[in-house]
Amino acid sequence: MDQVLKQVLSAIKILLLLILSVGFLGIGMLHLVALPEIVGYFDYWKLPLALMYAVGVVEVIGSIALYYEPTRYYGGFALLAIMVGALVIHIKNGEYNPAIIPAAIGLNILLFLFIHHKLRKEF
């Protein structure tokens, strides 16, 4: 792989790592402190509040796992599973515009994992 391409991919990977980890850490903490707006969404979707806390735990742990090399794939795929679940909930409830958000975040997780894999194979 060309050296310039490696540098560009490394920069994109770091940017995605920061955006994904900070974003999931923040939203995970909001799930754990039971932000009234998030509780309202779970009530509207008729989902148990225990699921809200479980999602928060996975988001916080997953965001931290992205930073540690041996757990990076586990964290990424756990967060991807959360995004697939969010996408299904939105579509199931006929919320097609909001479904774009978990779909886009999921694609960014896949991009991050793909770049990480490609760079890892080169070294």
Disulfide bonds with the S-S distance in Angstrom:
none
